[in-house]
Amino acid sequence: MQGWILLIVGLGIFLLVGVIITVCTLSCMARRKKKLQEKSKSGIAGNTALVSALQQSFAYQAQALAAQIEAGNNMQQDEECLTCNLIQMGSSMAYSDNTCPQCGRRCV
C-alpha cells in the first residue's frame, strides 16, 4: 500500500515540475517575442511624428516639382528662359547638342 502512495506522490510531483517548467518556458518566449517587437519599431519607423513629417515633406516636394514642370510646359515660345540667356552670354553651357538644360530649346 505504501508503494502505491509513493508512486502516486512521485507522479504528482513529476507532473507539477513539468507544469512549472512549461509555464516558465512559455513566459520566457513571450518576453523574447515582446522584446523583438519593440526592437522592430525602433529607429525612424518607431517615431510616428518623424514618419508623418517625412511623408508630408515628400508630398510637398512632389507638388512643387509638378508645378515647376507645369510652369515650364506653359512657357511661351517667344519668352526665353534665364538659362538660355546665360548660355547666350557665355555664363552657362548648353548640352552637347546645343540645347538648353532647363527648357530644351536650341541655343546658338
Buried (B, 14 or more C-beta within 10 A) or exposed (E): EEEEEEEEEEEEEEEEEEEEEEEEEEEEEEEEEEEEEEEEEEEEEEEEEEEEEEEEEEEEEEEEEEEEEEEEEEEEEEEBBEBBEBBBEEEBEBEEEEBBBBBEBEBE
